[in-house]
Amino acid sequence: MKRTHIILLVLIAIGVGAIVAMFGDFSTYETFASAAKNPTKKIHVIGFLEKDKAMIYNPVVDANHFTFYVKDKAGAINQVVFNGAKPIDIEKSEQIVMMGYMDGAVFRCSKIQMKCPSKYKKDQVAVGNN
């Protein structure tokens, strides 16, 4: 290969690497246990709503405070606090993907994505505060 071709390929590789580093979010789904090991890092936890446990939402007292319980993929049940309004039909969701961090024994959630049952499996509803 010519020297110019090698230089061009190196520049393209550096450009692709820079774009991926700037815009890529390659986060994986974690568990509550792994979130507790990195309490300062925002992570995604996927789990199932624990319908047997209490969901606390009182819009008269604080419309931006919703507390509920989720069981993660490892089977651990944890309290989740979402600083936003209670998502509509959260009880009907198949799975819940939450973005947040651990604060002691509580998972502080800033964004919720519900995967709802439907005949179209790709239907999803996202709720969040930025």
C-alpha positions in Angstrom: 0.0 0.0 0.0 1.0 3.5 -0.6 2.0 5.7 2.3 -0.9 8.1 1.7 -3.4 5.2 1.9 -1.9 4.1 5.3 -2.1 7.7 6.6 -5.7 8.0 5.3 -6.7 4.8 7.1 -5.2 5.9 10.3 -7.0 9.2 10.1 -10.3 7.5 9.5 -9.8 5.2 12.4 -9.0 8.1 14.7 -12.1 9.9 13.5 -14.3 7.0 14.1 -12.8 6.5 17.5 -13.4 10.1 18.4 -17.0 10.0 17.3 -17.7 6.8 19.3 -16.0 8.3 22.4 -18.1 11.5 22.2 -21.5 10.1 21.3 -21.5 6.4 22.2 -23.3 5.2 25.3 -22.4 1.6 25.6 -23.8 1.1 29.0 -25.1 -2.4 29.9 -27.8 -3.4 32.3 -26.6 -3.8 35.9 -28.0 -5.2 39.1 -28.6 -3.4 42.4 -25.6 -5.2 43.8 -23.2 -3.9 41.1 -24.8 -0.4 41.4 -24.0 -0.4 45.2 -20.3 -1.0 44.3 -20.2 2.2 42.3 -22.6 4.6 44.0 -21.4 7.7 42.1 -21.8 6.2 38.7 -25.2 6.5 36.8 -26.2 3.1 35.5 -29.1 1.3 33.9 -30.9 -1.4 36.0 -33.5 -3.6 34.5 -36.1 -5.4 36.5 -39.7 -6.2 37.3 -42.2 -4.1 39.4 -42.9 -5.7 42.7 -46.7 -5.4 42.8 -47.0 -6.9 46.2 -45.1 -4.1 47.8 -46.4 -0.6 48.4 -46.1 2.2 45.7 -46.1 5.6 47.4 -47.3 8.6 45.3 -49.1 11.5 46.9 -49.4 14.4 44.4 -50.9 16.6 47.0 -47.9 16.4 49.2 -45.2 16.2 46.5 -46.1 15.6 42.8 -42.5 14.8 42.0 -41.8 12.0 44.4 -42.7 8.4 43.6 -41.4 5.4 45.6 -41.8 1.8 44.5 -40.0 -1.6 44.6 -38.3 -3.5 41.8 -36.8 -7.0 41.5 -33.7 -7.0 39.4 -32.5 -9.8 37.1 -30.5 -11.3 40.0 -33.6 -11.5 42.2 -32.7 -8.7 44.6 -35.6 -6.5 45.6 -34.8 -2.8 46.2 -36.6 0.4 46.9 -36.6 2.9 44.0 -37.2 6.6 44.4 -38.1 8.5 41.2 -38.1 12.3 41.3 -41.0 12.8 38.9 -44.7 12.0 38.5 -45.9 8.4 38.7 -45.8 7.0 35.2 -49.2 6.1 33.8 -49.9 2.3 33.7 -46.6 1.4 35.4 -48.6 -1.5 37.0 -49.1 -3.0 33.5 -45.4 -2.9 32.5 -43.6 -6.2 31.8 -40.2 -4.8 32.6 -38.8 -1.5 33.9 -35.5 0.0 32.8 -34.2 2.7 35.3 -31.3 5.0 35.0 -29.9 6.3 38.2 -27.5 5.6 41.1 -27.4 3.9 44.5 -27.8 6.1 47.6 -27.3 3.8 50.5 -30.0 1.2 50.3 -32.2 3.2 47.9 -31.9 3.4 44.1 -32.3 7.1 43.0 -33.8 7.0 39.6 -33.8 9.9 37.1 -35.3 8.2 34.1 -37.8 5.3 33.7 -38.5 3.3 30.6 -41.3 0.8 30.7 -41.5 -2.1 28.4 -45.2 -2.7 28.0 -47.0 -5.9 26.9 -48.5 -5.6 23.5 -49.0 -7.5 20.3 -46.2 -5.3 19.0 -43.2 -6.3 21.2 -41.2 -3.2 20.3 -43.7 -0.8 22.0 -42.0 1.1 24.8 -42.9 4.1 26.9 -40.1 6.4 28.3 -40.5 8.8 31.2 -37.7 10.9 32.6 -36.4 14.2 34.1 -33.2 15.8 32.9 
